[in-house]
């Protein structure tokens, strides 16, 4: 999961990394705009840290996404089921 917001240049870079790593791993991914949450909870949780990447709810990185770390997390996920 990629949490970001419109107009965020770091989010654009993160999107490219997530898209590439997930394509290499054959894994689907989704993106959520933290500002689109009507409750404001996502903006409160992630607002100053976007982009944030999680795998199965576990944060893997923020601001600058490490593609190698994301790939390892996805590999572990597939190995454990």
PDB file as gemmi writes it, atoms N, CA and C in Angstrom:
CRYST1    1.000    1.000    1.000  90.00  90.00  90.00 P 1                      
ATOM      1  N   UNK A   1       0.856  -1.176   0.000  1.00  0.00           N  
ATOM      2  CA  UNK A   1       0.000   0.000   0.000  1.00  0.00           C  
ATOM      3  C   UNK A   1       0.896   1.231   0.000  1.00  0.00           C  
ATOM      4  N   UNK A   2       0.577   2.163  -0.861  1.00  0.00           N  
ATOM      5  CA  UNK A   2       1.286   3.438  -0.902  1.00  0.00           C  
ATOM      6  C   UNK A   2       0.332   4.519  -0.431  1.00  0.00           C  
ATOM      7  N   UNK A   3       0.706   5.196   0.633  1.00  0.00           N  
ATOM      8  CA  UNK A   3      -0.069   6.328   1.139  1.00  0.00           C  
ATOM      9  C   UNK A   3       0.624   7.594   0.667  1.00  0.00           C  
ATOM     10  N   UNK A   4      -0.124   8.474   0.007  1.00  0.00           N  
ATOM     11  CA  UNK A   4       0.452   9.705  -0.511  1.00  0.00           C  
ATOM     12  C   UNK A   4      -0.589  10.790  -0.609  1.00  0.00           C  
ATOM     13  N   UNK A   5      -0.241  11.813  -1.392  1.00  0.00           N  
ATOM     14  CA  UNK A   5      -1.190  12.901  -1.625  1.00  0.00           C  
ATOM     15  C   UNK A   5      -0.879  13.537  -2.977  1.00  0.00           C  
ATOM     16  N   UNK A   6      -1.889  14.186  -3.528  1.00  0.00           N  
ATOM     17  CA  UNK A   6      -1.732  14.892  -4.795  1.00  0.00           C  
ATOM     18  C   UNK A   6      -0.718  16.013  -4.647  1.00  0.00           C  
ATOM     19  N   UNK A   7       0.077  16.208  -5.688  1.00  0.00           N  
ATOM     20  CA  UNK A   7       1.025  17.308  -5.715  1.00  0.00           C  
ATOM     21  C   UNK A   7       2.299  17.057  -4.936  1.00  0.00           C  
ATOM     22  N   UNK A   8       2.504  15.855  -4.467  1.00  0.00           N  
ATOM     23  CA  UNK A   8       3.687  15.501  -3.672  1.00  0.00           C  
ATOM     24  C   UNK A   8       4.738  14.912  -4.609  1.00  0.00           C  
ATOM     25  N   UNK A   9       5.853  15.611  -4.784  1.00  0.00           N  
ATOM     26  CA  UNK A   9       6.872  15.114  -5.715  1.00  0.00           C  
ATOM     27  C   UNK A   9       7.526  13.832  -5.212  1.00  0.00           C  
ATOM     28  N   UNK A  10       7.686  13.675  -3.909  1.00  0.00           N  
ATOM     29  CA  UNK A  10       8.238  12.433  -3.373  1.00  0.00           C  
ATOM     30  C   UNK A  10       7.278  11.265  -3.606  1.00  0.00           C  
ATOM     31  N   UNK A  11       5.984  11.551  -3.569  1.00  0.00           N  
ATOM     32  CA  UNK A  11       4.976  10.515  -3.827  1.00  0.00           C  
ATOM     33  C   UNK A  11       5.069  10.017  -5.262  1.00  0.00           C  
ATOM     34  N   UNK A  12       5.358  10.909  -6.184  1.00  0.00           N  
ATOM     35  CA  UNK A  12       5.498  10.518  -7.585  1.00  0.00           C  
ATOM     36  C   UNK A  12       6.683   9.578  -7.763  1.00  0.00           C  
ATOM     37  N   UNK A  13       7.792   9.895  -7.106  1.00  0.00           N  
ATOM     38  CA  UNK A  13       8.981   9.040  -7.177  1.00  0.00           C  
ATOM     39  C   UNK A  13       8.684   7.696  -6.513  1.00  0.00           C  
ATOM     40  N   UNK A  14       8.044   7.728  -5.339  1.00  0.00           N  
ATOM     41  CA  UNK A  14       7.705   6.499  -4.623  1.00  0.00           C  
ATOM     42  C   UNK A  14       6.789   5.614  -5.459  1.00  0.00           C  
ATOM     43  N   UNK A  15       5.837   6.215  -6.134  1.00  0.00           N  
ATOM     44  CA  UNK A  15       4.903   5.474  -6.986  1.00  0.00           C  
ATOM     45  C   UNK A  15       5.663   4.690  -8.054  1.00  0.00           C  
ATOM     46  N   UNK A  16       6.659   5.314  -8.646  1.00  0.00           N  
ATOM     47  CA  UNK A  16       7.458   4.637  -9.668  1.00  0.00           C  
ATOM     48  C   UNK A  16       8.207   3.449  -9.086  1.00  0.00           C  
ATOM     49  N   UNK A  17       8.769   3.622  -7.885  1.00  0.00           N  
ATOM     50  CA  UNK A  17       9.502   2.533  -7.224  1.00  0.00           C  
ATOM     51  C   UNK A  17       8.548   1.392  -6.889  1.00  0.00           C  
ATOM     52  N   UNK A  18       7.428   1.709  -6.266  1.00  0.00           N  
ATOM     53  CA  UNK A  18       6.452   0.684  -5.877  1.00  0.00           C  
ATOM     54  C   UNK A  18       5.931  -0.040  -7.110  1.00  0.00           C  
ATOM     55  N   UNK A  19       5.601   0.710  -8.128  1.00  0.00           N  
ATOM     56  CA  UNK A  19       5.085   0.127  -9.365  1.00  0.00           C  
ATOM     57  C   UNK A  19       6.092  -0.854  -9.965  1.00  0.00           C  
ATOM     58  N   UNK A  20       7.357  -0.458 -10.014  1.00  0.00           N  
ATOM     59  CA  UNK A  20       8.403  -1.293 -10.592  1.00  0.00           C  
ATOM     60  C   UNK A  20       8.647  -2.552  -9.763  1.00  0.00           C  
ATOM     61  N   UNK A  21       8.801  -2.397  -8.457  1.00  0.00           N  
ATOM     62  CA  UNK A  21       9.081  -3.544  -7.586  1.00  0.00           C  
ATOM     63  C   UNK A  21       7.908  -4.516  -7.602  1.00  0.00           C  
ATOM     64  N   UNK A  22       6.711  -4.001  -7.506  1.00  0.00           N  
ATOM     65  CA  UNK A  22       5.534  -4.875  -7.503  1.00  0.00           C  
ATOM     66  C   UNK A  22       5.371  -5.597  -8.828  1.00  0.00           C  
ATOM     67  N   UNK A  23       5.680  -4.936  -9.922  1.00  0.00           N  
ATOM     68  CA  UNK A  23       5.606  -5.588 -11.231  1.00  0.00           C  
ATOM     69  C   UNK A  23       6.633  -6.714 -11.310  1.00  0.00           C  
ATOM     70  N   UNK A  24       7.851  -6.454 -10.826  1.00  0.00           N  
ATOM     71  CA  UNK A  24       8.894  -7.481 -10.828  1.00  0.00           C  
ATOM     72  C   UNK A  24       8.502  -8.684  -9.978  1.00  0.00           C  
ATOM     73  N   UNK A  25       7.797  -8.427  -8.879  1.00  0.00           N  
ATOM     74  CA  UNK A  25       7.408  -9.488  -7.944  1.00  0.00           C  
ATOM     75  C   UNK A  25       6.060 -10.113  -8.301  1.00  0.00           C  
ATOM     76  N   UNK A  26       5.359  -9.531  -9.258  1.00  0.00           N  
ATOM     77  CA  UNK A  26       4.043 -10.033  -9.628  1.00  0.00           C  
ATOM     78  C   UNK A  26       3.011  -9.827  -8.535  1.00  0.00           C  
ATOM     79  N   UNK A  27       3.110  -8.689  -7.863  1.00  0.00           N  
ATOM     80  CA  UNK A  27       2.247  -8.385  -6.722  1.00  0.00           C  
ATOM     81  C   UNK A  27       1.401  -7.156  -7.042  1.00  0.00           C  
ATOM     82  N   UNK A  28       0.123  -7.246  -6.697  1.00  0.00           N  
ATOM     83  CA  UNK A  28      -0.759  -6.084  -6.862  1.00  0.00           C  
ATOM     84  C   UNK A  28      -0.497  -5.094  -5.740  1.00  0.00           C  
ATOM     85  N   UNK A  29      -0.744  -3.833  -6.021  1.00  0.00           N  
ATOM     86  CA  UNK A  29      -0.586  -2.801  -5.000  1.00  0.00           C  
ATOM     87  C   UNK A  29      -1.690  -1.785  -5.173  1.00  0.00           C  
ATOM     88  N   UNK A  30      -1.863  -0.967  -4.157  1.00  0.00           N  
ATOM     89  CA  UNK A  30      -2.895   0.069  -4.196  1.00  0.00           C  
ATOM     90  C   UNK A  30      -2.313   1.353  -3.628  1.00  0.00           C  
ATOM     91  N   UNK A  31      -2.955   2.452  -3.977  1.00  0.00           N  
ATOM     92  CA  UNK A  31      -2.529   3.767  -3.496  1.00  0.00           C  
ATOM     93  C   UNK A  31      -3.719   4.460  -2.851  1.00  0.00           C  
ATOM     94  N   UNK A  32      -3.452   5.122  -1.742  1.00  0.00           N  
ATOM     95  CA  UNK A  32      -4.488   5.846  -1.015  1.00  0.00           C  
ATOM     96  C   UNK A  32      -4.030   7.287  -0.833  1.00  0.00           C  
ATOM     97  N   UNK A  33      -4.909   8.225  -1.165  1.00  0.00           N  
ATOM     98  CA  UNK A  33      -4.648   9.644  -0.922  1.00  0.00           C  
ATOM     99  C   UNK A  33      -5.049   9.944   0.521  1.00  0.00           C  
ATOM    100  N   UNK A  34      -4.073  10.264   1.351  1.00  0.00           N  
ATOM    101  CA  UNK A  34      -4.365  10.486   2.776  1.00  0.00           C  
ATOM    102  C   UNK A  34      -5.314  11.650   2.986  1.00  0.00           C  
ATOM    103  N   UNK A  35      -5.337  12.588   2.059  1.00  0.00           N  
ATOM    104  CA  UNK A  35      -6.219  13.743   2.190  1.00  0.00           C  
ATOM    105  C   UNK A  35      -7.653  13.425   1.754  1.00  0.00           C  
ATOM    106  N   UNK A  36      -7.854  12.258   1.145  1.00  0.00           N  
ATOM    107  CA  UNK A  36      -9.183  11.869   0.688  1.00  0.00           C  
ATOM    108  C   UNK A  36      -9.996  11.142   1.746  1.00  0.00           C  
ATOM    109  N   UNK A  37      -9.387  10.872   2.882  1.00  0.00           N  
ATOM    110  CA  UNK A  37     -10.088  10.187   3.969  1.00  0.00           C  
ATOM    111  C   UNK A  37     -10.991  11.184   4.684  1.00  0.00           C  
ATOM    112  N   UNK A  38     -12.310  10.993   4.606  1.00  0.00           N  
ATOM    113  CA  UNK A  38     -13.227  11.974   5.201  1.00  0.00           C  
ATOM    114  C   UNK A  38     -13.111  12.089   6.727  1.00  0.00           C  
ATOM    115  N   UNK A  39     -12.569  11.067   7.372  1.00  0.00           N  
ATOM    116  CA  UNK A  39     -12.420  11.127   8.832  1.00  0.00           C  
ATOM    117  C   UNK A  39     -11.196  11.936   9.251  1.00  0.00           C  
ATOM    118  N   UNK A  40     -10.250  12.101   8.321  1.00  0.00           N  
ATOM    119  CA  UNK A  40      -9.012  12.806   8.631  1.00  0.00           C  
ATOM    120  C   UNK A  40      -7.983  11.943   9.339  1.00  0.00           C  
ATOM    121  N   UNK A  41      -8.318  10.692   9.601  1.00  0.00           N  
ATOM    122  CA  UNK A  41      -7.419   9.804  10.347  1.00  0.00           C  
ATOM    123  C   UNK A  41      -6.124   9.518   9.591  1.00  0.00           C  
ATOM    124  N   UNK A  42      -6.226   9.283   8.287  1.00  0.00           N  
ATOM    125  CA  UNK A  42      -5.021   8.980   7.514  1.00  0.00           C  
ATOM    126  C   UNK A  42      -4.099  10.191   7.421  1.00  0.00           C  
ATOM    127  N   UNK A  43      -4.663  11.368   7.229  1.00  0.00           N  
ATOM    128  CA  UNK A  43      -3.852  12.585   7.181  1.00  0.00           C  
ATOM    129  C   UNK A  43      -3.169  12.816   8.528  1.00  0.00           C  
ATOM    130  N   UNK A  44      -3.874  12.511   9.612  1.00  0.00           N  
ATOM    131  CA  UNK A  44      -3.292  12.674  10.940  1.00  0.00           C  
ATOM    132  C   UNK A  44      -2.174  11.661  11.169  1.00  0.00           C  
ATOM    133  N   UNK A  45      -2.365  10.450  10.682  1.00  0.00           N  
ATOM    134  CA  UNK A  45      -1.385   9.391  10.907  1.00  0.00           C  
ATOM    135  C   UNK A  45      -0.168   9.536  10.006  1.00  0.00           C  
ATOM    136  N   UNK A  46      -0.371   9.818   8.726  1.00  0.00           N  
ATOM    137  CA  UNK A  46       0.716   9.796   7.755  1.00  0.00           C  
ATOM    138  C   UNK A  46       1.090  11.160   7.182  1.00  0.00           C  
ATOM    139  N   UNK A  47       0.331  12.192   7.475  1.00  0.00           N  
ATOM    140  CA  UNK A  47       0.438  13.474   6.800  1.00  0.00           C  
ATOM    141  C   UNK A  47       1.825  14.040   6.592  1.00  0.00           C  
ATOM    142  N   UNK A  48       2.635  14.094   7.632  1.00  0.00           N  
ATOM    143  CA  UNK A  48       3.971  14.681   7.507  1.00  0.00           C  
ATOM    144  C   UNK A  48       4.995  13.701   6.967  1.00  0.00           C  
ATOM    145  N   UNK A  49       4.600  12.450   6.801  1.00  0.00           N  
ATOM    146  CA  UNK A  49       5.555  11.412   6.415  1.00  0.00           C  
ATOM    147  C   UNK A  49       5.355  10.873   5.001  1.00  0.00           C  
ATOM    148  N   UNK A  50       4.323  11.322   4.287  1.00  0.00           N  
ATOM    149  CA  UNK A  50       4.077  10.777   2.953  1.00  0.00           C  
ATOM    150  C   UNK A  50       5.242  11.057   2.038  1.00  0.00           C  
ATOM    151  N   UNK A  51       5.507  10.150   1.145  1.00  0.00           N  
ATOM    152  CA  UNK A  51       4.832   8.880   0.947  1.00  0.00           C  
ATOM    153  C   UNK A  51       5.246   7.851   1.999  1.00  0.00           C  
ATOM    154  N   UNK A  52       4.296   6.993   2.338  1.00  0.00           N  
ATOM    155  CA  UNK A  52       4.523   5.884   3.256  1.00  0.00           C  
ATOM    156  C   UNK A  52       4.144   4.606   2.528  1.00  0.00           C  
ATOM    157  N   UNK A  53       4.982   3.585   2.655  1.00  0.00           N  
ATOM    158  CA  UNK A  53       4.706   2.294   2.040  1.00  0.00           C  
ATOM    159  C   UNK A  53       4.549   1.255   3.145  1.00  0.00           C  
ATOM    160  N   UNK A  54       3.471   0.464   3.049  1.00  0.00           N  
ATOM    161  CA  UNK A  54       3.266  -0.632   3.984  1.00  0.00           C  
ATOM    162  C   UNK A  54       3.077  -1.938   3.218  1.00  0.00           C  
ATOM    163  N   UNK A  55       3.453  -3.023   3.864  1.00  0.00           N  
ATOM    164  CA  UNK A  55       3.200  -4.371   3.347  1.00  0.00           C  
ATOM    165  C   UNK A  55       2.479  -5.105   4.458  1.00  0.00           C  
ATOM    166  N   UNK A  56       1.272  -5.510   4.189  1.00  0.00           N  
ATOM    167  CA  UNK A  56       0.430  -6.184   5.188  1.00  0.00           C  
ATOM    168  C   UNK A  56       0.335  -5.361   6.476  1.00  0.00           C  
ATOM    169  N   UNK A  57       0.220  -4.052   6.322  1.00  0.00           N  
ATOM    170  CA  UNK A  57       0.045  -3.164   7.465  1.00  0.00           C  
ATOM    171  C   UNK A  57       1.314  -2.787   8.198  1.00  0.00           C  
ATOM    172  N   UNK A  58       2.450  -3.314   7.781  1.00  0.00           N  
ATOM    173  CA  UNK A  58       3.733  -3.007   8.423  1.00  0.00           C  
ATOM    174  C   UNK A  58       4.464  -1.966   7.588  1.00  0.00           C  
ATOM    175  N   UNK A  59       4.790  -0.858   8.196  1.00  0.00           N  
ATOM    176  CA  UNK A  59       5.450   0.220   7.474  1.00  0.00           C  
ATOM    177  C   UNK A  59       6.830  -0.219   7.015  1.00  0.00           C  
ATOM    178  N   UNK A  60       7.103   0.006   5.733  1.00  0.00           N  
ATOM    179  CA  UNK A  60       8.383  -0.359   5.144  1.00  0.00           C  
ATOM    180  C   UNK A  60       9.252   0.844   4.823  1.00  0.00           C  
ATOM    181  N   UNK A  61       8.667   2.017   4.842  1.00  0.00           N  
ATOM    182  CA  UNK A  61       9.449   3.202   4.547  1.00  0.00           C  
ATOM    183  C   UNK A  61       8.575   4.421   4.393  1.00  0.00           C  
ATOM    184  N   UNK A  62       9.216   5.578   4.458  1.00  0.00           N  
ATOM    185  CA  UNK A  62       8.525   6.841   4.242  1.00  0.00           C  
ATOM    186  C   UNK A  62       9.498   7.830   3.638  1.00  0.00           C  
ATOM    187  N   UNK A  63       8.965   8.889   3.093  1.00  0.00           N  
ATOM    188  CA  UNK A  63       9.681   9.934   2.371  1.00  0.00           C  
ATOM    189  C   UNK A  63      10.382   9.398   1.123  1.00  0.00           C  
ATOM    190  N   UNK A  64      11.383   8.564   1.282  1.00  0.00           N  
ATOM    191  CA  UNK A  64      12.064   7.970   0.130  1.00  0.00           C  
ATOM    192  C   UNK A  64      11.962   6.460   0.259  1.00  0.00           C  
ATOM    193  N   UNK A  65      11.342   5.826  -0.710  1.00  0.00           N  
ATOM    194  CA  UNK A  65      11.089   4.395  -0.650  1.00  0.00           C  
ATOM    195  C   UNK A  65      12.302   3.636  -1.171  1.00  0.00           C  
ATOM    196  N   UNK A  66      12.774   2.692  -0.373  1.00  0.00           N  
ATOM    197  CA  UNK A  66      13.897   1.836  -0.733  1.00  0.00           C  
ATOM    198  C   UNK A  66      13.348   0.608  -1.463  1.00  0.00           C  
ATOM    199  N   UNK A  67      13.606   0.556  -2.755  1.00  0.00           N  
ATOM    200  CA  UNK A  67      13.078  -0.532  -3.569  1.00  0.00           C  
ATOM    201  C   UNK A  67      13.571  -1.899  -3.118  1.00  0.00           C  
ATOM    202  N   UNK A  68      14.833  -1.999  -2.705  1.00  0.00           N  
ATOM    203  CA  UNK A  68      15.383  -3.283  -2.255  1.00  0.00           C  
ATOM    204  C   UNK A  68      14.691  -3.743  -0.977  1.00  0.00           C  
ATOM    205  N   UNK A  69      14.445  -2.826  -0.060  1.00  0.00           N  
ATOM    206  CA  UNK A  69      13.754  -3.175   1.186  1.00  0.00           C  
ATOM    207  C   UNK A  69      12.329  -3.639   0.887  1.00  0.00           C  
ATOM    208  N   UNK A  70      11.660  -2.938  -0.006  1.00  0.00           N  
ATOM    209  CA  UNK A  70      10.305  -3.319  -0.380  1.00  0.00           C  
ATOM    210  C   UNK A  70      10.294  -4.705  -1.019  1.00  0.00           C  
ATOM    211  N   UNK A  71      11.249  -4.971  -1.892  1.00  0.00           N  
ATOM    212  CA  UNK A  71      11.330  -6.279  -2.543  1.00  0.00           C  
ATOM    213  C   UNK A  71      11.549  -7.382  -1.513  1.00  0.00           C  
ATOM    214  N   UNK A  72      12.403  -7.149  -0.524  1.00  0.00           N  
ATOM    215  CA  UNK A  72      12.632  -8.151   0.524  1.00  0.00           C  
ATOM    216  C   UNK A  72      11.354  -8.408   1.321  1.00  0.00           C  
ATOM    217  N   UNK A  73      10.649  -7.332   1.658  1.00  0.00           N  
ATOM    218  CA  UNK A  73       9.405  -7.478   2.424  1.00  0.00           C  
ATOM    219  C   UNK A  73       8.372  -8.279   1.626  1.00  0.00           C  
ATOM    220  N   UNK A  74       8.278  -8.006   0.343  1.00  0.00           N  
ATOM    221  CA  UNK A  74       7.326  -8.736  -0.497  1.00  0.00           C  
ATOM    222  C   UNK A  74       7.741 -10.192  -0.646  1.00  0.00           C  
ATOM    223  N   UNK A  75       9.037 -10.465  -0.749  1.00  0.00           N  
ATOM    224  CA  UNK A  75       9.531 -11.838  -0.844  1.00  0.00           C  
ATOM    225  C   UNK A  75       9.226 -12.617   0.418  1.00  0.00           C  
ATOM    226  N   UNK A  76       9.436 -11.972   1.583  1.00  0.00           N  
ATOM    227  CA  UNK A  76       9.123 -12.630   2.864  1.00  0.00           C  
ATOM    228  C   UNK A  76       7.634 -12.931   2.955  1.00  0.00           C  
ATOM    229  N   UNK A  77       6.833 -11.990   2.473  1.00  0.00           N  
ATOM    230  CA  UNK A  77       5.372 -12.157   2.503  1.00  0.00           C  
ATOM    231  C   UNK A  77       4.971 -13.386   1.690  1.00  0.00           C  
ATOM    232  N   UNK A  78       5.536 -13.517   0.505  1.00  0.00           N  
ATOM    233  CA  UNK A  78       5.190 -14.651  -0.343  1.00  0.00           C  
ATOM    234  C   UNK A  78       5.699 -15.956   0.257  1.00  0.00           C  
ATOM    235  N   UNK A  79       6.839 -15.927   0.932  1.00  0.00           N  
ATOM    236  CA  UNK A  79       7.414 -17.143   1.517  1.00  0.00           C  
ATOM    237  C   UNK A  79       6.586 -17.644   2.703  1.00  0.00           C  
ATOM    238  N   UNK A  80       5.926 -16.715   3.408  1.00  0.00           N  
ATOM    239  CA  UNK A  80       5.161 -17.115   4.588  1.00  0.00           C  
ATOM    240  C   UNK A  80       3.683 -17.337   4.259  1.00  0.00           C  
ATOM    241  N   UNK A  81       3.311 -17.054   3.050  1.00  0.00           N  
ATOM    242  CA  UNK A  81       1.975 -17.419   2.662  1.00  0.00           C  
ATOM    243  C   UNK A  81       1.022 -16.378   2.436  1.00  0.00           C  
TER     244      UNK A  81                                                      
END                                                                             
